Amino acid sequence: MVGSRALAKGKLPLNDLAGGAGRMDVLIRALMSSILTSHGMRDDTEFTMILLGGPGPARRIKFVSNELKGIHAEERAVAGKIAAVIKHPIPPRGHWIERSPGIYDGGGDLDLTLDEWNCTIVNLNADSKPLYKGVIPNNFTIGEIGFILGDDKMLKCDRGIKRSLGARWLQGHSCISVIHFLIDEGVELQL
């Protein structure tokens, strides 16, 4: 998920995640929708936030669900984990540093992230063909798939398969919940 104004470095204002932090609240809700279930953590899920806010280079923070410790559904606590990462200098492009279990810090932008992904890439956009088609057999496996989302600003990205969850724009964390539902229920995706 791309945060067009989310702080890439410095002191994260935990009392102003929606304003002074550059809509970090949007990214945190998307992260929680990605990796958390009602009573635990999803298996085999990675969430990468790309922080473009502030002067200087872009930063990426990757959360790996199978390795995470101490993450729960409380926005301010998750913001504290992010704050601990962005106080460090931004690592060089293409290098990842583990800052705590399951939380990796790296320099780079969306293009570098997509270059690193070895999977089908879907660029969610309300102006595209529908993502879902029908129900598939229970024994079907989808393989690795990555989704691109933006914050409250229009994301400019030409890469990936353009797909939509409907004609109305949804908040990013809602899109993630819908996608998890579709995949969990075995709904055929038009890739």
C-alpha positions in Angstrom: 0.0 0.0 0.0 1.4 3.4 -1.0 1.2 6.3 1.4 1.6 9.3 -0.7 2.1 11.6 2.3 2.9 9.2 5.1 6.1 10.1 7.0 9.1 8.2 5.8 11.4 9.4 8.6 11.4 11.4 11.8 9.1 11.5 14.8 5.7 10.1 14.1 3.0 12.1 15.8 1.0 9.4 17.5 -1.8 11.8 18.4 -2.3 13.0 14.8 -2.0 9.9 12.6 -4.6 11.3 10.2 -3.1 14.8 9.7 0.5 15.4 10.9 1.6 11.8 10.0 0.3 12.1 6.4 -2.7 9.7 6.7 -0.7 7.0 8.4 -4.0 6.0 9.9 -5.1 4.7 6.5 -2.0 2.6 6.1 -2.4 1.2 9.6 -6.0 0.1 9.1 -5.0 -1.5 5.9 -2.1 -3.3 7.6 -4.4 -4.6 10.3 -7.0 -5.8 7.8 -4.2 -7.6 5.9 -2.6 -9.5 8.7 -5.1 -9.9 11.5 -8.1 -12.1 11.8 -10.8 -11.8 14.5 -8.8 -14.0 16.9 -5.3 -14.1 15.6 -2.9 -13.6 12.7 -3.3 -14.7 9.1 -0.7 -17.2 7.8 1.6 -16.5 4.9 0.7 -12.8 4.4 3.1 -10.0 3.8 2.1 -6.3 3.8 4.4 -3.7 2.5 3.8 0.0 3.1 5.6 2.5 0.9 6.1 5.8 2.6 6.6 8.8 0.3 6.0 11.6 2.7 8.6 14.2 3.7 11.8 15.2 2.1 14.2 12.5 1.0 13.9 9.0 -0.4 11.0 6.7 -0.1 10.9 4.0 2.6 9.3 0.6 2.7 8.2 -1.2 5.8 7.3 -4.9 5.3 5.3 -6.9 7.9 5.5 -10.7 7.6 2.6 -12.4 9.4 4.3 -15.7 10.2 7.2 -13.9 12.0 5.3 -11.0 13.7 5.3 -10.7 17.5 3.4 -8.2 19.6 0.9 -6.9 16.9 -2.7 -6.6 17.9 -5.8 -4.7 16.6 -5.0 -1.3 18.2 -4.1 1.5 15.8 -2.0 3.5 18.2 0.1 0.4 19.3 0.8 -0.4 15.6 1.7 3.2 15.0 4.2 2.8 17.9 5.9 -0.1 16.0 6.1 2.1 12.8 7.4 5.1 14.8 10.2 2.8 16.1 11.2 2.0 12.5 11.1 5.5 11.0 13.3 7.0 13.7 16.2 5.0 12.1 18.0 6.2 8.9 16.4 4.9 5.7 18.3 1.8 4.5 19.8 1.8 1.0 17.4 0.9 -1.9 16.9 -2.8 -2.2 18.2 -3.7 1.3 16.0 -4.9 4.1 16.9 -4.6 7.8 14.8 -6.5 10.4 13.9 -3.9 13.1 11.8 -6.3 15.2 10.4 -9.8 14.7 8.6 -9.8 11.3 9.0 -6.0 10.7 11.5 -5.1 8.0 12.8 -1.7 7.0 14.0 -0.9 3.5 14.7 1.9 1.1 12.8 1.9 -2.2 9.6 2.8 -3.9 6.7 1.0 -5.6 8.6 0.1 -8.8 11.4 -1.6 -6.8 8.8 -3.4 -4.7 7.0 -4.7 -7.8 10.3 -5.7 -9.4 11.0 -7.8 -6.3 7.7 -9.6 -6.2 7.6 -12.9 -7.9 3.8 -13.2 -8.2 0.7 -12.1 -10.1 0.2 -8.4 -9.5 -3.2 -6.8 -9.3 -3.6 -3.1 -9.4 -7.0 -2.4 -7.7 -8.8 0.5 -9.4 -12.6 1.2 -9.4 -12.5 2.1 -13.1 -11.3 -1.4 -14.2 -12.9 -4.8 -15.0 -14.3 -6.7 -12.0 -11.9 -8.8 -10.0 -14.2 -11.7 -9.2 -16.1 -14.0 -11.5 -17.7 -17.0 -9.8 -17.0 -19.8 -7.3 -14.3 -22.3 -8.0 -13.7 -25.9 -6.7 -12.5 -26.3 -3.2 -9.2 -28.0 -4.3 -8.1 -25.0 -6.3 -5.0 -23.1 -5.1 -4.5 -19.5 -6.2 -0.7 -19.3 -5.8 1.1 -16.1 -4.9 -0.6 -12.9 -5.6 0.1 -9.2 -4.7 -2.3 -6.3 -4.7 -1.4 -2.6 -5.1 -3.5 -0.1 -3.2 -3.1 3.6 -2.5 -4.1 5.9 0.3 -6.7 8.7 -0.1 -4.9 10.1 -3.1 -5.2 8.7 -6.6 -2.4 6.2 -7.2 -0.6 6.6 -10.5 0.8 3.1 -11.4 0.6 1.5 -14.8 2.0 -1.9 -13.6 -0.1 -5.0 -12.8 -3.4 -6.3 -14.0 -6.0 -3.5 -13.5 -9.0 -4.9 -11.6 -11.9 -3.5 -9.5 -14.0 -4.5 -6.6 -16.9 -2.3 -7.9 -17.7 1.0 -9.4 -17.6 2.8 -6.0 -14.3 3.7 -4.4 -13.7 1.8 -1.1 -11.3 2.5 1.6 -8.1 0.4 1.4 -8.7 -1.6 4.5 -12.1 -2.5 3.3 -10.7 -3.7 -0.1 -8.3 -5.9 1.8 -11.1 -7.5 3.8 -13.1 -8.1 0.7 -10.2 -9.7 -1.1 -9.4 -12.0 1.8 -13.1 -13.0 1.8 -13.1 -13.7 -1.9 -9.9 -15.8 -1.7 -10.9 -17.6 1.5 -14.3 -18.5 0.0 -12.7 -19.8 -3.3 -14.2 -17.2 -5.5 -12.6 -17.3 -9.0 -10.6 -14.1 -9.6 -10.2 -12.8 -13.2 -6.5 -12.6 -13.5 
